[in-house]
Amino acid sequence: MEKYFNPELETMPREALEKLQLERLQKTVRHCMNAEFYREKFAELGITPDDIQSLDDVRRLPFTTKEDLRDHYPFGLSCVPMRECTRLHSSSGTTGNPTVVLHTQKDLDEWANAVARCLWMVGSRPDDVFQNSAGYGMFTAGLGFQYGAERVGMLTVPAAAGNTTRQIKFIKDFGTTVLHAIPSYASRIYEVMKEEGVDPRRDTKLRVLCIGAEPHSEEQRRRIEQDLGVKAYNSYGISEMMGPGVAFECEEQNGLHIWEDYFIVEIIDPVTLEPVAEGEIGELVITTINREAMPLLRYRTRDLTRLLPGTCPCGRSHRRLARLQGRSDDMIILKGVNIFPIQIEKILLKFKELSSDYLITIETTDSGDVMTVEVELNQLFADDYKQLLTLEKTIARQLKDEILITPKIRLVQKGTLAKSDEKKAVRVRDLRKLY
């Protein structure tokens, strides 16, 4: 069967791909003039759509931020009349106005095609059974994966989030072969399988797992693969772009192909806003070039990654992003040191005695700011106190080598830390904000 979902676009030579990008960029910039927000931004910068004559000219365009979307809530960045819009998605908006993203029917069709490309790329085919454990409704991962899986032609199981016992029953009864779950929930599914005496290799047909929505380490990915007996592929989506389908690993598992016929990608220094050197980590900035309802120019994702050099053995010409290192706004600054939670996770998951659930707490004491890392034990190791003390010291030492700070380590019983079947795992509590 065909290796590519859309061979013409996925393997398009770079010169032709960049020509297509420029054509779509110029069209998008002209289209953005339908939004007062962008008209004002262009006037402030003293530029017009005619100034965009090359892909390098993307750097002349204004940045767009999540705050801009919130400040112009709900429809201030729309570029089409509301009668042409078919659906909207939004963030939770727990700290003010949510971000709202509009879609025309064409936008939804293109979104489905992008997700279908991703699923096909990791070996999904029409005779597979796809189960989606993401939340539906306003959360884009539900309907985004749903329509992409249907476009591939798979039998889809819209299980939605939560009720892990039911998820496992569906996996067994319906012969699920392809599963989508956030990493922390994939680990939760395995825990419940163990509790119920289910062997994923013996009792299920699972072979492909799509994971995303949370920054996670390579160690966590490999642990999930070992536990569930699957190949786990990293997915990158962002609701402001469309949702899942922005970038995805191929079967090589050596970076996430970002669909450059949909997006123009930049990596910038989040402080200076200038491009970083080729291959360096910086903030991912994305310009949409295939959207009708609400195209976004130079959207600052706050996600930290880098572009990988070279070509991929899979034959796709679209460039690859390295796995996300975290978010620029999630970075912990402690005693002058910049720390990302994923650095801590990478060390914790080296220890077979530990589960994948942990919580980092930072608080101010009389002696200054202190970091405590709570991590759940596997039940097997929960009663040997001498061993626990030695383990705590070993973890603290290895973390110091990685992050240059010695945290307090607190090993807790399995099931102690709060879990959610629906939301991204909470990894950091910064209580310094309260002082």
C-alpha positions in Angstrom: 0.0 0.0 0.0 1.1 3.6 -0.7 3.8 4.8 1.8 2.5 8.4 1.8 -1.0 9.7 2.3 -0.3 12.6 -0.1 2.9 11.7 -1.9 3.0 14.8 -4.1 3.0 17.2 -1.2 4.9 15.1 1.4 7.9 14.5 -0.9 7.8 17.7 -2.9 11.3 19.0 -3.7 12.5 21.8 -1.4 12.5 24.4 -4.2 9.0 23.6 -5.3 7.8 23.5 -1.6 9.4 26.9 -0.9 7.7 28.3 -4.0 4.4 27.0 -2.8 5.1 28.5 0.6 5.8 32.0 -0.8 2.6 31.9 -2.9 0.5 30.9 0.1 2.3 33.4 2.4 1.6 36.3 0.0 -2.1 35.2 -0.3 -2.4 34.9 3.5 -0.9 38.3 4.2 -3.4 39.9 1.8 -6.2 38.0 3.4 -5.1 39.1 6.9 -5.9 42.7 5.9 -9.6 41.8 6.5 -8.8 41.9 10.2 -8.6 45.3 11.8 -5.9 43.9 14.2 -3.5 43.2 11.3 -4.3 46.4 9.4 -3.3 48.3 12.5 -0.2 46.2 13.0 0.9 46.7 9.4 0.3 50.5 9.7 2.5 50.6 12.9 5.3 48.8 11.1 4.9 50.9 8.0 4.6 47.8 5.7 2.0 46.6 3.2 1.3 43.1 1.7 3.3 44.1 -1.4 6.5 44.2 0.8 6.4 40.5 1.1 8.5 39.3 -1.8 10.4 36.4 -0.4 10.2 33.9 2.4 12.8 35.8 4.3 10.4 38.8 4.4 8.3 36.8 6.9 10.6 38.5 9.5 9.1 41.9 8.5 5.6 40.7 9.7 4.3 41.5 13.2 4.3 38.9 15.9 0.9 37.5 17.2 0.6 36.3 20.8 -1.9 34.6 22.9 -2.5 37.9 24.7 -3.5 39.4 21.4 -6.2 36.7 20.9 -7.5 37.3 24.5 -7.5 41.1 24.1 -9.5 40.8 20.9 -11.9 38.1 22.3 -13.9 36.6 20.8 -13.7 37.2 17.1 -11.4 40.2 16.6 -8.9 38.3 14.4 -11.4 36.8 12.1 -10.8 37.4 8.4 -14.1 36.1 7.0 -17.7 36.9 7.8 -19.2 34.8 10.6 -21.7 33.2 8.2 -18.7 31.5 6.5 -17.4 29.9 9.8 -18.4 26.4 10.6 -16.9 25.7 14.0 -14.9 27.3 16.8 -12.6 25.9 19.4 -11.3 27.7 22.5 -8.9 27.3 25.4 -10.2 26.8 28.9 -10.0 30.5 29.8 -9.5 29.8 33.5 -7.3 32.9 33.9 -9.4 35.4 31.9 -10.8 35.4 28.4 -10.1 32.1 26.5 -8.4 32.1 23.1 -11.0 31.4 20.4 -10.1 30.0 17.0 -12.6 30.0 14.1 -12.7 27.5 11.2 -14.4 27.5 7.8 -15.4 24.2 6.3 -12.3 24.3 4.1 -10.2 24.8 7.2 -11.8 21.7 8.8 -11.2 19.7 5.6 -7.5 20.7 5.5 -7.1 20.0 9.2 -8.5 16.5 8.7 -6.1 16.0 5.8 -3.1 17.1 7.9 -4.0 14.7 10.8 -4.6 11.9 8.3 -1.1 12.5 6.9 0.3 12.1 10.4 -1.6 8.9 11.2 -0.8 7.4 7.9 2.9 8.3 8.4 3.1 6.1 11.5 1.5 3.1 9.8 -2.2 3.6 10.3 -4.3 2.1 7.5 -8.0 1.7 6.8 -8.1 -1.8 8.4 -6.9 -0.4 11.7 -9.2 0.4 14.7 -8.4 3.9 16.2 -9.3 4.8 19.8 -9.2 8.4 20.9 -8.9 8.9 24.7 -8.7 12.7 24.4 -11.5 15.1 25.5 -13.9 16.2 22.8 -15.8 19.5 22.9 -13.6 22.6 22.9 -10.4 20.6 23.3 -9.0 20.2 19.7 -7.4 16.8 20.2 -10.8 15.1 20.3 -12.4 16.2 17.1 -9.0 16.8 15.4 -7.9 13.2 15.7 -11.5 12.0 15.1 -11.8 13.6 11.7 -8.2 12.7 10.7 -8.7 9.0 11.6 -12.0 9.0 9.6 -10.2 10.5 6.6 -7.7 7.6 6.8 -10.7 5.3 6.8 -10.2 3.6 10.1 -13.0 2.4 12.4 -12.9 5.0 15.1 -13.7 4.6 18.8 -14.5 8.1 20.2 -13.9 6.9 23.8 -13.2 10.5 25.0 -11.3 11.2 28.2 -11.5 9.4 31.5 -13.0 6.1 32.8 -9.8 4.1 32.4 -11.5 0.7 33.0 -13.9 1.4 30.1 -11.0 2.5 27.9 -9.3 -0.8 28.5 -12.5 -2.8 27.8 -12.9 -0.9 24.5 -9.2 -1.7 23.6 -9.8 -5.4 24.2 -13.4 -5.8 22.9 -13.0 -3.7 19.7 -9.5 -4.8 18.8 -8.0 -1.3 19.0 -4.7 -1.2 17.2 -4.0 2.6 17.2 -4.5 4.6 20.4 -4.2 8.3 21.1 -3.4 9.4 24.6 -1.4 12.1 26.4 1.8 10.5 27.9 0.8 10.7 31.5 -2.5 9.0 30.7 -0.9 6.3 28.6 1.1 5.5 31.8 -2.1 5.5 33.8 -3.7 3.1 31.3 -0.9 0.6 31.9 -1.1 0.9 35.6 -4.8 0.0 35.5 -4.1 -2.8 33.1 -1.7 -4.3 35.7 -4.3 -3.9 38.4 -6.8 -5.7 36.3 -4.4 -8.5 35.2 -4.4 -7.3 31.6 -1.3 -8.0 29.6 -1.2 -5.5 26.7 0.9 -7.8 24.5 -1.2 -10.9 25.2 -4.7 -9.4 25.6 -4.8 -6.5 23.1 -3.9 -5.8 19.5 -2.3 -2.4 20.3 0.7 -1.6 18.1 0.7 2.2 17.6 0.4 4.9 20.2 0.2 8.6 19.4 1.3 10.8 22.3 1.5 14.6 22.7 0.0 17.6 24.5 2.6 17.3 27.3 6.4 17.8 27.1 7.9 14.4 27.8 11.4 12.9 27.8 12.7 10.2 25.5 13.0 8.1 28.7 9.2 8.4 29.3 8.5 7.5 25.7 10.6 4.4 25.8 9.1 3.3 29.2 5.6 3.7 27.7 6.6 1.6 24.7 8.0 -1.1 26.9 5.0 -1.1 29.1 2.3 -1.2 26.4 4.2 -3.1 23.8 3.7 -0.4 21.2 5.6 2.1 19.1 4.9 5.5 20.5 5.0 8.5 18.2 5.3 12.1 19.2 2.6 14.5 18.1 2.7 18.3 18.2 -0.4 20.4 17.9 -1.5 23.8 19.1 -5.1 25.0 19.1 -4.2 28.4 17.7 -2.8 26.8 14.6 -5.7 24.2 14.3 -4.9 21.5 16.9 -3.2 18.2 16.4 -1.6 17.7 13.0 0.9 20.6 13.0 3.9 18.2 13.3 4.3 14.5 13.8 7.0 11.8 13.9 7.4 9.3 11.1 8.3 5.7 11.7 12.0 6.7 11.9 11.2 8.5 15.3 13.9 11.1 14.6 12.0 14.3 14.8 8.6 15.7 14.0 7.9 16.6 10.4 6.1 19.9 10.4 3.9 20.4 7.4 5.5 23.3 5.5 2.7 23.6 3.0 0.5 24.6 5.9 3.1 26.6 8.0 6.2 28.7 7.9 8.5 28.0 10.9 11.0 30.2 12.7 13.0 29.5 15.8 13.8 32.7 17.7 15.5 33.8 21.0 12.5 34.4 23.3 14.2 37.5 24.8 15.7 39.3 21.8 13.1 37.9 19.3 15.9 37.4 16.8 16.5 34.1 15.0 18.8 31.7 16.7 21.7 29.9 15.0 20.8 26.9 12.9 20.2 23.9 15.2 20.0 25.9 18.4 17.0 25.7 20.8 14.7 28.6 20.8 11.0 29.5 20.8 8.9 28.1 17.9 7.1 30.8 15.9 4.6 29.7 13.3 2.8 31.5 10.5 -0.2 29.8 9.0 -0.4 29.8 5.2 -3.4 27.6 4.5 -6.1 29.0 6.7 -9.3 31.0 5.8 -11.2 31.9 8.9 -8.4 33.0 11.2 -4.8 33.0 9.8 -2.1 34.0 12.2 1.1 35.7 11.4 4.3 34.8 13.4 2.4 33.3 16.3 4.6 32.9 19.3 3.9 29.5 20.6 6.2 29.8 23.7 7.3 26.2 23.0 11.0 25.5 23.0 12.5 23.3 20.3 15.0 23.4 17.4 15.1 22.5 13.7 16.9 19.2 13.0 19.5 19.3 10.2 19.6 17.0 7.2 17.0 14.9 5.5 14.9 12.1 6.9 15.3 8.5 5.6 11.5 8.3 5.2 11.7 10.4 2.1 9.5 13.3 3.3 11.0 16.7 2.4 9.3 18.7 5.2 11.7 19.8 7.9 11.7 18.2 11.4 11.4 19.7 14.8 13.2 18.2 17.8 11.1 17.0 20.7 9.8 19.9 22.7 12.0 20.9 25.6 9.3 22.7 27.5 7.8 26.2 27.3 9.6 29.5 27.7 7.0 30.5 30.2 7.3 27.2 32.2 11.0 27.6 32.8 12.0 27.5 36.5 14.6 30.0 37.6 16.0 28.9 40.9 19.2 30.4 42.4 20.1 31.9 39.1 19.8 28.6 37.2 17.3 28.0 34.4 15.6 24.6 34.8 13.0 22.8 32.8 10.8 20.0 34.3 11.7 17.7 31.4 15.3 17.7 32.7 14.2 16.4 36.0 11.9 13.8 34.4 14.8 12.5 32.3 16.7 11.6 35.4 13.8 10.2 37.4 12.8 7.8 34.6 16.2 6.2 34.7 15.3 4.5 38.0 13.2 1.4 37.7 12.2 1.8 41.3 10.2 5.0 40.4 6.9 5.4 38.6 6.3 8.1 36.0 4.3 10.4 38.4 6.2 13.2 40.0 5.6 16.8 41.3 8.1 19.6 41.6 7.4 22.2 44.4 9.3 25.4 44.8 8.7 27.4 48.0 10.4 30.1 50.0 11.8 29.2 53.4 13.9 31.2 55.9 17.0 29.9 54.2 15.9 30.9 50.7 14.1 29.2 47.8 13.9 25.4 48.0 12.9 22.8 45.4 11.3 19.5 46.5 10.7 16.7 44.1 8.0 14.2 45.1 8.0 11.0 43.0 5.9 7.9 43.4 7.5 4.6 44.0 6.7 1.4 42.3 5.0 -0.8 44.9 7.7 -3.4 44.8 10.1 -1.0 46.5 7.8 0.7 48.9 8.8 -1.0 52.2 12.6 -1.1 52.3 13.4 2.1 54.2 17.2 1.7 54.1 17.0 1.2 50.3 14.7 4.3 50.1 17.2 6.5 51.9 20.0 5.3 49.6 17.7 5.9 46.6 16.9 9.4 47.6 20.6 10.3 47.9 21.3 8.8 44.5 18.5 10.7 42.8 19.5 14.0 44.5 23.1 13.5 43.3 22.1 12.7 39.7 19.7 15.7 39.6 22.4 18.0 40.8 24.7 16.8 38.0 21.9 17.6 35.6 20.3 20.9 36.9 23.2 22.2 39.1 20.8 22.4 42.1 20.4 19.9 44.9 16.7 19.4 45.4 15.0 17.7 48.3 13.7 14.3 47.3 10.5 12.9 48.7 9.6 9.3 47.7 5.9 8.7 48.2 3.7 5.7 48.0 2.2 4.7 44.7 -1.1 6.5 44.1 -0.3 9.4 46.4 0.0 12.2 43.8 -3.2 13.5 42.2 -4.0 12.0 38.8 -6.4 13.2 36.2 -8.0 11.1 33.4 -8.6 14.2 31.4 -6.1 17.0 31.9 -2.5 17.4 31.3 -0.4 16.3 34.3 0.5 19.1 36.8 4.3 18.8 37.2 5.2 22.1 38.9 3.9 24.0 41.8 5.7 27.4 42.3 4.5 28.6 45.7 6.9 31.5 45.6 4.1 33.5 44.0 2.3 33.5 47.3 5.1 35.4 49.2 
